[in-house]
Amino acid sequence: MRQVVLDTETTGIAPSEGHRIIEIGCVEIMDRRVTANRFHVYLNPEREIDAGAFEVHGLSLEFLSDKPRFRDIADEFLAFIDGAELIIHNAPFDTGFINHELQLWQGGAVELATRCTVFDTLALAQRRHPGQRNNLDALCKRYGVDNSQRDLHGALLDAGILADLYLVMTGGQTLLALETTATVAGTDAGSSSQPGFFVTRPATPLTIIRATEPELEAHRAKLQRINQASGGKCLWQTLLEVT
């Protein structure tokens, strides 16, 4: 099962007021394991950023002025999320903005619902913890997820935190593959010389080290001792004899 944890940063609160997406961050989960596969892009919104929004994410129009527009990366973005289940915290906010961008790009010919399904972690949290604070910081504290690097909101950072949080909330464990990064174009907030996006791909699969015959023999002997001491109640010994 392929899932994509997604977060965005925007110029303001509502696309109906002409606000735009300025950052998209995506983290891939495959079979409940976080992979090193990422999609991240800063975008030029071609409009001013509300002061309140800037206080949240710290992204200025000066920094974003030479970044691509949404239409420049739309195909790559859709290819990354295509067919996945999107994991989003407060999904109506992000999906509303994405559909607005798709509307501006293709005039309604493409909609998010035709490409993906969506799972809202905020709705899950509200069902589990009614009447409590269920923003990302509060949930991280409640579930013991590290968010110590979250001084400002950032789409890729928040998507990574949400990936860990989602797996903990739904009863799983996280496993982050070792990363190798293929940079198509730099998106470092410290340098705005190159606009664009990057996608990182998973590293080489981990090597499986199998037990040697002496190790297997020692294991069998250990099980025999446990079985004898327990009066023949060692389940693993029974399974070993069956196999």
One Martini backbone bead per residue (centre of mass of N, CA, C, O) as a GRO file, in nm:
protein
  243
    1MET     BB    1   0.093   0.037   0.025
    2ARG     BB    2   0.047   0.373  -0.084
    3GLN     BB    3   0.162   0.668   0.084
    4VAL     BB    4   0.108   1.033   0.125
    5VAL     BB    5   0.252   1.282   0.298
    6LEU     BB    6   0.095   1.609   0.331
    7ASP     BB    7   0.208   1.956   0.283
    8THR     BB    8   0.138   2.311   0.323
    9GLU     BB    9   0.206   2.643   0.213
   10THR     BB   10   0.079   2.984   0.239
   11THR     BB   11  -0.039   3.319   0.195
   12GLY     BB   12  -0.309   3.207   0.339
   13ILE     BB   13  -0.630   3.089   0.415
   14ALA     BB   14  -0.792   3.154   0.126
   15PRO     BB   15  -0.858   3.085  -0.206
   16SER     BB   16  -1.109   3.282  -0.238
   17GLU     BB   17  -0.881   3.529  -0.186
   18GLY     BB   18  -0.619   3.437  -0.372
   19HIS     BB   19  -0.461   3.225  -0.249
   20ARG     BB   20  -0.144   3.045  -0.229
   21ILE     BB   21   0.095   2.823  -0.295
   22ILE     BB   22   0.454   2.791  -0.160
   23GLU     BB   23   0.447   2.485  -0.039
   24ILE     BB   24   0.560   2.138  -0.087
   25GLY     BB   25   0.525   1.831   0.110
   26CYS     BB   26   0.652   1.487   0.071
   27VAL     BB   27   0.590   1.155   0.215
   28GLU     BB   28   0.665   0.819   0.199
   29ILE     BB   29   0.452   0.522   0.232
   30MET     BB   30   0.537   0.170   0.259
   31ASP     BB   31   0.391  -0.057   0.428
   32ARG     BB   32   0.439   0.121   0.696
   33ARG     BB   33   0.699   0.269   0.564
   34VAL     BB   34   0.935   0.495   0.570
   35THR     BB   35   1.081   0.659   0.319
   36ALA     BB   36   1.310   0.849   0.099
   37ASN     BB   37   1.067   0.957  -0.052
   38ARG     BB   38   1.047   1.280  -0.211
   39PHE     BB   39   0.858   1.596  -0.218
   40HIS     BB   40   0.988   1.932  -0.305
   41VAL     BB   41   0.853   2.277  -0.308
   42TYR     BB   42   0.887   2.598  -0.420
   43LEU     BB   43   0.665   2.888  -0.473
   44ASN     BB   44   0.540   3.126  -0.689
   45PRO     BB   45   0.253   3.330  -0.623
   46GLU     BB   46   0.219   3.621  -0.747
   47ARG     BB   47   0.198   3.742  -0.446
   48GLU     BB   48   0.125   3.837  -0.151
   49ILE     BB   49   0.200   3.796   0.197
   50ASP     BB   50   0.073   3.746   0.478
   51ALA     BB   51   0.170   3.826   0.789
   52GLY     BB   52   0.057   3.576   0.938
   53ALA     BB   53   0.189   3.365   0.751
   54PHE     BB   54   0.485   3.451   0.791
   55GLU     BB   55   0.493   3.383   1.100
   56VAL     BB   56   0.467   3.074   1.049
   57HIS     BB   57   0.698   3.021   0.791
   58GLY     BB   58   0.906   3.255   0.675
   59LEU     BB   59   0.811   3.319   0.377
   60SER     BB   60   0.918   3.513   0.120
   61LEU     BB   61   0.889   3.680  -0.176
   62GLU     BB   62   1.188   3.708  -0.228
   63PHE     BB   63   1.254   3.402  -0.213
   64LEU     BB   64   1.012   3.318  -0.431
   65SER     BB   65   1.059   3.483  -0.706
   66ASP     BB   66   1.251   3.231  -0.849
   67LYS     BB   67   1.035   3.032  -0.847
   68PRO     BB   68   0.816   2.824  -0.937
   69ARG     BB   69   0.524   2.747  -1.060
   70PHE     BB   70   0.275   2.533  -1.043
   71ARG     BB   71   0.262   2.470  -1.354
   72ASP     BB   72   0.569   2.372  -1.364
   73ILE     BB   73   0.503   2.109  -1.140
   74ALA     BB   74   0.235   1.949  -1.177
   75ASP     BB   75   0.318   1.683  -1.312
   76GLU     BB   76   0.518   1.586  -1.092
   77PHE     BB   77   0.320   1.590  -0.859
   78LEU     BB   78   0.105   1.395  -0.974
   79ALA     BB   79   0.300   1.156  -1.013
   80PHE     BB   80   0.365   1.119  -0.708
   81ILE     BB   81   0.045   1.090  -0.602
   82ASP     BB   82  -0.055   0.879  -0.781
   83GLY     BB   83  -0.275   0.646  -0.622
   84ALA     BB   84  -0.264   0.753  -0.345
   85GLU     BB   85  -0.276   0.799  -0.004
   86LEU     BB   86  -0.355   1.081   0.164
   87ILE     BB   87  -0.184   1.239   0.437
   88ILE     BB   88  -0.371   1.479   0.636
   89HIS     BB   89  -0.380   1.778   0.824
   90ASN     BB   90  -0.647   1.918   0.752
   91ALA     BB   91  -0.750   1.851   0.452
   92PRO     BB   92  -0.936   2.082   0.341
   93PHE     BB   93  -0.714   2.291   0.316
   94ASP     BB   94  -0.516   2.152   0.113
   95THR     BB   95  -0.721   2.055  -0.104
   96GLY     BB   96  -0.831   2.334  -0.169
   97PHE     BB   97  -0.565   2.449  -0.279
   98ILE     BB   98  -0.503   2.235  -0.493
   99ASN     BB   99  -0.766   2.268  -0.655
  100HIS     BB  100  -0.714   2.563  -0.719
  101GLU     BB  101  -0.455   2.517  -0.881
  102LEU     BB  102  -0.583   2.323  -1.087
  103GLN     BB  103  -0.787   2.527  -1.193
  104LEU     BB  104  -0.577   2.737  -1.296
  105TRP     BB  105  -0.430   2.528  -1.486
  106GLN     BB  106  -0.708   2.339  -1.609
  107GLY     BB  107  -1.008   2.430  -1.552
  108GLY     BB  108  -1.106   2.139  -1.405
  109ALA     BB  109  -0.978   1.876  -1.546
  110VAL     BB  110  -0.838   1.853  -1.259
  111GLU     BB  111  -0.868   1.638  -0.967
  112LEU     BB  112  -0.782   1.496  -0.675
  113ALA     BB  113  -1.011   1.270  -0.660
  114THR     BB  114  -0.899   1.129  -0.937
  115ARG     BB  115  -0.600   1.043  -0.793
  116CYS     BB  116  -0.704   1.029  -0.481
  117THR     BB  117  -0.699   0.962  -0.151
  118VAL     BB  118  -0.816   1.063   0.188
  119PHE     BB  119  -0.654   1.122   0.512
  120ASP     BB  120  -0.762   1.259   0.827
  121THR     BB  121  -0.592   1.322   1.124
  122LEU     BB  122  -0.781   1.522   1.262
  123ALA     BB  123  -1.035   1.349   1.265
  124LEU     BB  124  -0.910   1.124   1.431
  125ALA     BB  125  -0.833   1.297   1.680
  126GLN     BB  126  -1.125   1.398   1.743
  127ARG     BB  127  -1.237   1.114   1.807
  128ARG     BB  128  -1.022   1.045   2.037
  129HIS     BB  129  -1.003   1.379   2.138
  130PRO     BB  130  -1.238   1.529   2.260
  131GLY     BB  131  -1.186   1.868   2.350
  132GLN     BB  132  -0.898   1.881   2.237
  133ARG     BB  133  -0.593   1.938   2.136
  134ASN     BB  134  -0.511   1.870   1.761
  135ASN     BB  135  -0.254   1.961   1.689
  136LEU     BB  136   0.060   1.878   1.609
  137ASP     BB  137   0.198   1.950   1.879
  138ALA     BB  138  -0.005   1.810   2.072
  139LEU     BB  139   0.027   1.523   1.947
  140CYS     BB  140   0.327   1.487   1.991
  141LYS     BB  141   0.311   1.501   2.299
  142ARG     BB  142   0.101   1.269   2.340
  143TYR     BB  143   0.285   1.049   2.148
  144GLY     BB  144   0.605   1.105   2.143
  145VAL     BB  145   0.685   1.308   1.911
  146ASP     BB  146   0.938   1.457   1.744
  147ASN     BB  147   0.943   1.845   1.728
  148SER     BB  148   1.213   2.022   1.787
  149GLN     BB  149   1.250   2.154   1.479
  150ARG     BB  150   0.969   2.334   1.511
  151ASP     BB  151   0.979   2.663   1.483
  152LEU     BB  152   0.866   2.640   1.196
  153HIS     BB  153   0.682   2.605   0.939
  154GLY     BB  154   0.709   2.310   0.717
  155ALA     BB  155   0.621   2.096   0.481
  156LEU     BB  156   0.838   1.871   0.507
  157LEU     BB  157   0.866   1.861   0.811
  158ASP     BB  158   0.560   1.810   0.873
  159ALA     BB  159   0.537   1.549   0.707
  160GLY     BB  160   0.741   1.386   0.875
  161ILE     BB  161   0.592   1.410   1.144
  162LEU     BB  162   0.318   1.295   1.045
  163ALA     BB  163   0.417   1.016   0.973
  164ASP     BB  164   0.489   0.931   1.260
  165LEU     BB  165   0.215   0.995   1.387
  166TYR     BB  166   0.034   0.811   1.218
  167LEU     BB  167   0.170   0.540   1.298
  168VAL     BB  168   0.117   0.567   1.599
  169MET     BB  169  -0.198   0.614   1.590
  170THR     BB  170  -0.225   0.327   1.405
  171GLY     BB  171  -0.010   0.106   1.540
  172GLY     BB  172   0.281   0.162   1.434
  173GLN     BB  173   0.592   0.164   1.271
  174THR     BB  174   0.897   0.318   1.199
  175LEU     BB  175   1.097   0.335   0.879
  176LEU     BB  176   1.397   0.478   0.777
  177ALA     BB  177   1.555   0.511   0.506
  178LEU     BB  178   1.832   0.549   0.353
  179GLU     BB  179   1.960   0.832   0.203
  180THR     BB  180   1.935   0.949  -0.138
  181THR     BB  181   2.010   1.242  -0.330
  182ALA     BB  182   1.827   1.388  -0.606
  183THR     BB  183   1.900   1.690  -0.757
  184VAL     BB  184   1.739   1.905  -0.970
  185ALA     BB  185   1.683   2.158  -0.770
  186GLY     BB  186   1.732   2.397  -0.558
  187THR     BB  187   1.569   2.454  -0.206
  188ASP     BB  188   1.733   2.626  -0.027
  189ALA     BB  189   1.663   2.877   0.197
  190GLY     BB  190   1.969   3.002   0.172
  191SER     BB  191   1.916   2.959  -0.153
  192SER     BB  192   1.768   3.135  -0.450
  193SER     BB  193   1.916   3.065  -0.734
  194GLN     BB  194   1.735   2.787  -0.761
  195PRO     BB  195   1.472   2.672  -0.899
  196GLY     BB  196   1.245   2.414  -0.768
  197PHE     BB  197   1.279   2.059  -0.733
  198PHE     BB  198   1.272   1.752  -0.532
  199VAL     BB  199   1.368   1.400  -0.556
  200THR     BB  200   1.386   1.121  -0.348
  201ARG     BB  201   1.542   0.808  -0.332
  202PRO     BB  202   1.584   0.507  -0.249
  203ALA     BB  203   1.794   0.306  -0.125
  204THR     BB  204   1.952   0.038  -0.084
  205PRO     BB  205   1.873  -0.243   0.026
  206LEU     BB  206   1.891  -0.422   0.290
  207THR     BB  207   2.083  -0.654   0.428
  208ILE     BB  208   2.052  -1.002   0.468
  209ILE     BB  209   2.131  -1.188   0.762
  210ARG     BB  210   2.196  -1.514   0.798
  211ALA     BB  211   2.205  -1.790   0.962
  212THR     BB  212   2.403  -2.019   1.065
  213GLU     BB  213   2.434  -2.345   1.139
  214PRO     BB  214   2.550  -2.312   1.429
  215GLU     BB  215   2.327  -2.111   1.515
  216LEU     BB  216   2.087  -2.303   1.466
  217GLU     BB  217   2.183  -2.525   1.662
  218ALA     BB  218   2.182  -2.344   1.916
  219HIS     BB  219   1.881  -2.283   1.898
  220ARG     BB  220   1.774  -2.571   1.921
  221ALA     BB  221   1.902  -2.630   2.197
  222LYS     BB  222   1.756  -2.408   2.353
  223LEU     BB  223   1.468  -2.512   2.299
  224GLN     BB  224   1.504  -2.786   2.437
  225ARG     BB  225   1.555  -2.673   2.722
  226ILE     BB  226   1.290  -2.518   2.747
  227ASN     BB  227   1.102  -2.760   2.698
  228GLN     BB  228   1.198  -2.927   2.941
  229ALA     BB  229   1.145  -2.709   3.167
  230SER     BB  230   0.819  -2.683   3.063
  231GLY     BB  231   0.695  -2.964   2.983
  232GLY     BB  232   0.637  -2.917   2.663
  233LYS     BB  233   0.560  -2.573   2.626
  234CYS     BB  234   0.723  -2.501   2.367
  235LEU     BB  235   0.623  -2.352   2.089
  236TRP     BB  236   0.882  -2.327   1.912
  237GLN     BB  237   0.944  -2.629   1.919
  238THR     BB  238   0.688  -2.720   1.775
  239LEU     BB  239   0.735  -2.557   1.514
  240LEU     BB  240   1.008  -2.685   1.445
  241GLU     BB  241   0.899  -2.975   1.408
  242VAL     BB  242   0.698  -2.906   1.179
  243THR     BB  243   0.931  -2.770   0.984
   0.00000   0.00000   0.00000
